[in-house]
Amino acid sequence: MSKDIFRIAKVEDAPQFLELLSSAFKPVGELGINWPSTNATIEMVTENIKNSTAIVLERDGKLISTITIRFPWESTQPVSGYPFVWWFATAPHLAGQGIGNKLLKYVEDMLRNTFKAPAYTLGTSGRKHPWLLEMYKRKGYQEYFQHENDGDIGILMYKVLIPERFDAAILGAPPFEDKDKELKKSSV
């Protein structure tokens, strides 16, 4: 019987990580969405593994799902004062089996119980990939920013993990080049 292992990615995982990311995000790129995940290179993946907390789900020696946590202190211009998750990918041939949900639950439990994060954030497409937005809403995420991005609407969302410690002011303003033109704040 196969055993699933959750762990932090190592630099040696970079080729397999890139293969997983590329296969999972190929359909997203075909929708015309220009995210770092749709254009990832081995250098980008290696830097991500070195500088952020890339969690992988491994089965039988193969990476089957991944998600990266970027903490606010990793950048002089963080997306939010709360952790930001990105590069969430699951092997396409395993789609619909709950693997992504299993990894996301693991990451949420880690953020809540280990890092005591009251919330975390993520970004998604609102126009070119609208089913993602609806999926995140069903899972309890709320929108807090929208911005035009290459013919798409980039939407930043948050999910509260520890309600009594959540402070909407910590969500902050993401570091877009021209906030006055591109950024529209939604109600929180």
N, C-alpha and C positions, 0 to 999 in steps of 0.2 A: 504494500500500500504506500502511496506517495505521501510524503510529509511536507507541509508548507512551512517555510522558515521565513520569518520577518527579520531583517537586518539592515544595517546602514551600508550603503554601497561603498565599495573600495575602488581606487583608481583602476585596478585590474579588471573591474567590471565594465569599464567604459565602452569597449567594442560591443558587448552584448546589450548594454544599456542603450546605446545608440540604435542598434538593430530593433529593439523593442519599441523605442520611441518613434523611429522612422515608420515602422509598420503600422503602429497605432494611429499616428497622425497623418498618414498619407491621405486618407479620405478628407480630413480637415483641410489640408493644403489644396486638394482638388476643388474644394468649395470656394477657393480664393481667399482663405484666411491666412494672413501673413504673420504668424506668431513665431517666436524663437523655436518652439517645439516643432513647427512644420519645416524649419530650415536648419535644424541642429546639425552640427559637425562634431567630429571626435574631439576637437579642441574645446568646443562649448560644453560638451558632456563632461569632459575631464575637469574643466574649471568648475562646473556645477558640483561635481562629486567632491572636489577639494574644498570648496568655499561654502557650501550649503549642506543641509542634512537631507541627503537623498535616501529615502527608505525604499527598499525593494522587498518584494515577495518572491521567494525562490521555491521552485518545485523540481525535484530530481536534477538539481544542478543548473536549471535554466531560470532566468529572470522572467516572471510571468506578469508582473505588475510593478509599477513604481509611482512614487509621488515625492516631490521635493518640498521641503519646508525652508523658506527663507525668513530668517529672523530679522527684526528691524535693525539690529546693530550691525548687520552685514553690509550696509550701504549708508552713505551720507544722505541719500535720498530714498528712504524706504517707501514702499507702496502704502504702508500703513504702520501705525504704532503697534499693531498686533501681527503675529506671524502671517505670512502669505504662502499659500501652497500653489504649486504649479507643476508642470510636466507630469501630470497625472495620466498614466497610460496603462492599458492592459493588453496583453497579446490578443490580436483580433480573433484568432481561432478559438479563444476561450470566452468570447463575448457572451453575455447572457447567463453566465454561471455564478454570478455574485462575487467574483474575485475582486473586482474594483471596490465593491461595497465593503468587503472584508478588510482590504488594505486601508480604506478610508476610515473605517471604525477603529482600526489599530492606531492610525495616526491621530485621530481625535482623542482616543483614550490617552495616548502619550502626551499630547498637548495639554489636556486637562489635568491628568494625574501626576505627570512628571514635571512638566514645565509650568503648571498652574496658570496656563493662558486662559483668560476669561472668554476669548473669542479668537477666531482666525479669519482670514480673508482669502479670496480667490478672484480671478478674472475670467470672464467668458464672453462669447459672442452673442449679441442680441439680435442681429439681423441675418447673418449668413449661416448661423448654426443655432436656430432658435430652440430646438428641442433640448439642447443643453441647459439653457436658461430655465425652461420649465422643469426639467429634472432637478436642478439645484433648488428651485423654489419648493418642490414637493419634499425635498430632504431638509427643509427648515432654514434655508439661506434667505437673506434679505438683501435687496439692492441698496447701495449707498452712493454710487457715482455712475454716470454714463458719459461717454465721450465718443465723438466721431473718430473713426480710425480706418483709413484706406477703404472707404465705402461701406464700412461695417459700423456697428455700435458696440464699443467695448463697454462691458458692464462689470463693475466691481461689486462683489457681494461679501457678506460676512455671515458667520454662524456663531451664535452665542453658545459657549460651553459651560460657563459658570455664571449664571444670571446675576447673582448677588454681587459679583465683582465687575460686571461689564460696564464700561463707560463709553458711550458713543463718541465723545470728544477725542478719544484715543485712536479712533479709526483714521482720523487725519485726512489730509488731501494728498492724493497721489502726485508724483513728480512729473507731470506732463509739461512739455515745453511751453505751451501757451495756455495756461489755465483759464484765463478770461474768455478765450474763444472756444476752446475745446471741451471745457469741463462744465457739466451741468450737475449740480448737487441735487440728489433725490432726498426726500424726507426720510429721516432715520427714526 
